[in-house]
Amino acid sequence: MSGRAITYLSGGVGGAKLALGLAQVLPADDLSIIANTGDDFDHLGLRICPDIDTLVYTLSGRANTAQGWGRTGETDSFMTAMRELGGPDWFFLGDHDLAMHVERTRRLNAGARLTEVTTHLASALGVGPRILPMTDQAAPTIINTVDGALPFQDYFVRLHAAPVVTGFALHGGVAVAPTVEVMAALDRPDMVIVGPSNPFISIDPILDLTGVCTRLKALKQTGTPIVCVSPIVGGDAIKGPTAKMFRELGETPSVGAIARRYRDIISHLVIDNQDRADASDLAELGLRITVTGTVMQTLDDRIALAEAVLAIGP
Amino acid sequence: MSGRAITYLSGGVGGAKLALGLAQVLPADDLSIIANTGDDFDHLGLRICPDIDTLVYTLSGRANTAQGWGRTGETDSFMTAMRELGGPDWFFLGDHDLAMHVERTRRLNAGARLTEVTTHLASALGVGPRILPMTDQAAPTIINTVDGALPFQDYFVRLHAAPVVTGFALHGGVAVAPTVEVMAALDRPDMVIVGPSNPFISIDPILDLTGVCTRLKALKQTGTPIVCVSPIVGGDAIKGPTAKMFRELGETPSVGAIARRYRDIISHLVIDNQDRADASDLAELGLRITVTGTVMQTLDDRIALAEAVLAIGP
């Protein structure tokens, strides 16, 4: 498969699982991963990029897969001392993980772009594929809830995603441009893959960047396969608030709901065997459907799903 | 001894040892410690105050006394990860210790004065006596050496105090004011104690603050005991580059050299039993001399020295 240009759109945990599968079966140079930065925020003076870090830790073999976030072998001396000092402790920062945020912030403050900093940090940990932040600008996702508008991490971590969602203000409500590296990765890829990530808060922030949707539609028109792996399996999400958000927004979480959201920009939808009964309905939306195992518990699951996706033709 | 107002001038390690002795024998309200901030610097976006932290860790029972700096039970996950990322690793930051710097920086950036931040952090760790930064302004000590002018931590940590010293530019070469809290502690104390700290880089930065020397001379004139505990014992320093600096500046390190430096502002000098032979010469300088054990290896040593100093009358 060498020489194919594969561009993969990803959020955090779910997206990173398939990223690892893709990284196992593709030469590193073939894979560009566009990472959501809508979850990024400043905390304790540090720039924190959760989805980028999840990708870096996952692809470098450092992810704490049991916990679902953070680094393996992590220690918590900093948080213990922080609590002792009466400092903010609602967002856990492991001692190793802190180095990532401190060094990223140091390099950003010295004038480097997030794209450059990410390339350095990922490379230092031995990550092969390019991890491209979707933008170098601030593009915070605001969650509108019945309790008011909430910055993403307030909603997700501090309030445990409990408030009922009424909508989203992506990019802090202003127009934000993707990087030139992101647009280059979308210039003439052989395939675009939309990861099994939360559509509202992981994928939409990427799609809504100036020019990205238009570019994907043009690619679809010219026959480039644009393949989405459904984040909904059997009417629910594997992890995180995706299904809850669908319900709160008045829609039943289903592969059909995923198909309808993405139908203008994707050509193919990959759904799980559990959703096989829905395949014919989805085909009526003009999408080609692949039915396979999409639940990734083991590394073999990740590799098998990556291979199934990459086997999809134009 | 309740109700006495004791003001103690201190640098880091040596000064903190006697501070602990004083804190053991004085009611907390009686003791104000003026801490050198000339070693403070910004590193990795964090404000680091080594002498304040040494005092806080020592007085709260958290100092790593075996190592001579840092916290006891410290872990190094952050530094390990930092090295992995190719970040700056010449200044060791323990995982617990990091919380101090992060929380201090966060509070300073939110607009608090260093004095207020220090009071909060010390109090959170259970420190009773007031620890007063000598100033809330930046007042960096620059070390002039045969290799050029060096910021203090570059000289002390990065270059291991190796370059030959030719002089000092205190407070970055500009006039710096003490805080109102420092001047209040020098307003009408019952006794001022100058700790056994490096005269050039720990005590001079305090003495050279606008108005401090004048105030000490006035206190001395009115009979307030101003007691210095010699940092030179038997012609050498217990720790650190004090003796080396004396020699590089062309002076023999001795209790006499200490007496001559401070004779205008102190009334009493406390010297170690090893230096008993010099006592009569020192008396000719107009100082009252106390000869006792000043080498503090155990907590009992610290307490005994504190009691000997506090027993000094006007």
Interface residues (C-beta under 8 A of the other chain):
Chain A: L44 G45 L46 E74 T75 S77 F78 M79 T80 A81 M82 E84 L85 G86 G87 P88 G94 D95 H96 D97 L98 A99 M100 V102 E103 T105 R106 N109 H120 L121 A124 L125
Chain B: L44 G45 L46 E74 T75 S77 F78 M79 T80 A81 M82 E84 L85 G86 G87 P88 G94 D95 H96 D97 L98 A99 M100 V102 E103 T105 R106 N109 H120 L121 A124 L125
